[in-house]
Amino acid sequence: MMSRSYTNLLDLASGNFPAMGQPREKKRLPRVMTVPGVISELDDDQANSVTSDAPSSAIQDRIIIVANQLPVKAKRRPDNKGWSFSWDDDSLLLQLKDGLPEEMEVLYVGSLKVDVDPVEQDDVSQLLLDKFKCVPAFLPSDILTKFYHGFCKQHLWPLFHYMLPFSASHGGRFDRSLWEAYVAANKIFSQRVIEVINPEDDYVWIHDYHLMVLPTFLRRRFNRLRMGFFLHSPFPSSEIYRTLPVREEIMKALLNSDLIGFHTYDYARHFLSCCSRMLGLEYQSKRGYIGVEYYGRTIGIKIMPVGIHMGQIKSVLSLADKEWRVAELKQQFEGKTVLLGVDDMDVFKGIDLKLLAMEQMLKQHPKWQGRAVLVQIANPSRGRGKDLEDIQAEIQASCKRINETFGQPGYEPIVLIDRPVSLCERFAYYTIAECVVVTAVRDGMNLTPYEYIVGRQGVSESESSSESSGPKKSMLVVSEFIGCSPSLSGAIRVNPWNTESTAEAMNEAISMSDAEKQLRHEKHYRYVSSHDVAFWSRSFFQDLERTCKDHFRRRCWGIGLSFGFRVVALDPNFRKLSIDHIVSVYLRSKNRAILLDYDGTVMPQTSHNKTPSAEVISIINALSGDTKNTVFVVSGRGRESLGKWFSPCKKLGIAAEHGFFMRWSANDEWEVCGQNSEFGWKQIAEPVMKLYTESTDGSSIETKESALVWHHRDADPGFGSSQAKEMLDHLESVLANEPVAVKSGQFIVEVKPQGVSKGMVAEKIFTTMSEKGKQADFVLCIGDDRSDEEMFEIISNAISSGILSSSTSVFACTVGQKPSKARYYLDDPAEVLNMLEALAEASDPESFTDTESEGSL
């Protein structure tokens, strides 16, 4: 069933925007193609994805940086005829080029901060492409408003900063038209990328929450596109994120990237928790790299905080204007201890809490009255709304109250600078500030502390100016809820909501000895100067290269509609089992071994009624009734339930409890295949399992004749998995001297006798057949979980040991597209039954035993 949140999105995903109207058709930009086909075919979203294996003619790689805004400044010409453009040196997108390979061409796709008349858009596009290698995405005004000020700023931005829309007046209700505008805007960005992309040679790096569904649009076109995404905002905990009505659409879109980057481990951990809880995806850490397996693709997870541009800052520090402003500020604040805050004016920066902390410090430590000054630079807000207006009013009121209470002639404890401040002037304030205070309640990164540290260091040791001479020192009071906090170990970290503790931290910072300030500053400067923006972009790009290195070696194809679209990527040797092929081989063979797992293979894992259907009984009965076939159900279930369920199948072999009990047909006695039939170890293992069951809601113990199994499928995914790992260690410790094996599987921890496995069952079946002179020339082995991998592994060993002939046709098949020792896969139990039914129908009626007709339903 399709999610309700897909409503009307099939049109949107194919480029139709019924809610907003279709934008005017524009002249296409020149495009280099390295794949066969006509451009017009690719301009139709319903066209097949481009997956050509043809070698590229391009000499060098190119990267396309996609973000909401281009790194250029635009202004109208004085004669009002046309536009003039210049690079925005403050843009991170421009600065990150320093970390990319020198020979790599960089192309930018994004929107402009100005409104360009439709008649001028073609000329502006060509100018930006020729002069700046920028491709502008022009959003119609109605889409722009709903996309940026609507969905981005009213839904995503607050939610990612932990603000829930509790009421219509506080946060607002979810508006589907805003989501449709978000999708439409991302679609327009994708069209601009597609116009210029060279899919087999280009890398694409997408930035921030404005474009989180863009990966799906691009992946639908180019299955093997090398694509990374970096989120510059926080990613909230799963409890917060899961309140978003379009949560799955965005998650699945992000997973169409090859590498997803976050500033901190916390943000990545929250994302991985959402993958687990919403999509059932688990991550693996291998040699320091984190990856999420998704339909045969491994999506890399990158944790790397962004840095500052050292070159730009050093050039600012040497400006004469800065020196002049420093002298002016020193005179203004002579004899005062300056604490500095530099924040955007928005509800999450905690400016109001900082003012309250300053007020508290002046009350608790009267010695600072008349001496300590908090200079708060409030950059203009990028958002709007009632919440922001309320915060601004509160800040103004607090400033007025504190200055009236503690102010003296020639002294105001709070200096609020509520205007744009140039980079040069900002660094002048850094130079004279004894401490920078950041009390944001939630912030993706916040580079203010980094800038302050470099500003206090000065240009170089050889500088003779007063602020550059002598030991360098700095102090930081930072919120524990900002992205840069983990990397600043010498800062005093605070909970900004606790104004008393923040006040004490501010007092401690400015009261600290110069020697201690110097040590902390040196430690911070070493980190900040080495982990700059170039280091960040270089590290991200290297990981993107590593993650994508197998793209053109694997077979890829796209499946799914709208935001359910994903790419399936498989090893060339791992392919879907063809029913026609296996039937043709089946018909030519004379001695067949068919081994079937039960749960998850012929019976769906999600089914509550585990009794086999009449269809399953009929198919298995037909297969086992053929005298050329040796058919076994090999399961972890007990012999009583399996024997009862499959009682109509007289010629079916059953291996119960992973092969501890085994019988060749309904008329045969059960054999005990385990090496040890003593079960005293149960008295040790069962109390341990009960302990974990009592403390893990949703877990249970299954007692078998030969084994104990702890199930946690219905427990909380994170807690259940954690408890399973802990239990595994606990059981291995207490059972170290017992003849048992402790293993974990799909939502289970199992204790069973040593030497019992599905692999041993397979080996025994093949050996027995060979001893009877009926060596198998056809082997079909199907399973879905880790225990079945033992059967797949034993098959290759049986061929090398001679139990099976090298000419034996082997079909080792796993259920689901995932890493496996099997060479084939089928998607689900329904496909398994279809395949088995085809084999049953292909069986020679003359080969059936008389008991077959008696046992069928």
ZIGIWO-V374984 format. One record per helix or strand of 3 or more residues. SS is the DSSP state (@ for helix, = for strand). FROM is the first residue (numbers start at 0). LEN is the number of residues. If there is no record, write none. Layout:
SS;FROM;LEN  SS;FROM;LEN
This chain:
@;3;3  @;8;5  @;38;4  =;61;8  =;71;5  =;82;5  @;91;8  =;104;7  @;117;15  =;133;3  @;140;20  @;175;21  =;201;6  @;208;3  @;213;8  =;225;5  @;237;4  @;246;8  =;258;4  @;264;15  =;282;4  =;288;6  =;296;7  @;309;8  @;319;13  =;336;8  @;350;14  @;365;3  =;371;8  @;385;21  =;413;4  @;422;10  =;434;4  @;447;10  =;475;4  @;484;3  =;491;3  @;498;13  @;513;17  @;532;15  =;554;5  @;561;3  =;565;5  @;578;10  =;591;5  @;613;11  =;628;6  @;638;7  =;652;4  @;656;3  =;660;3  @;681;14  =;699;4  =;706;5  @;716;18  =;739;6  =;747;6  @;757;14  =;777;6  @;785;16  =;808;7  =;823;3  @;828;14  @;844;3  @;849;6
